């Protein structure tokens, strides 16, 4: 049995924060980004709140990245972007 000593970081919240920051920097409103990525504005808003119940799909993150001209990895939490020191046997 694996026991986590610390609670894992809320990944959905971290991704949502990265998306919000990127949209603000690119000058997109939530409504404009929702329309451009074919998401209902209400759904897009819920996803930006960072609740795991409404997290972004990979396809949605790809659309947002393409919209603002960033690599999709920009929306990955730091733990997923750093080089892995693990090996596969």
Secondary structure as UniProt FT lines:
FT   HELIX           11..26
FT   HELIX           30..36
FT   TURN            37..38
FT   HELIX           41..48
FT   TURN            49..50
FT   HELIX           52..54
FT   HELIX           58..68
FT   HELIX           72..75
FT   HELIX           78..81
//
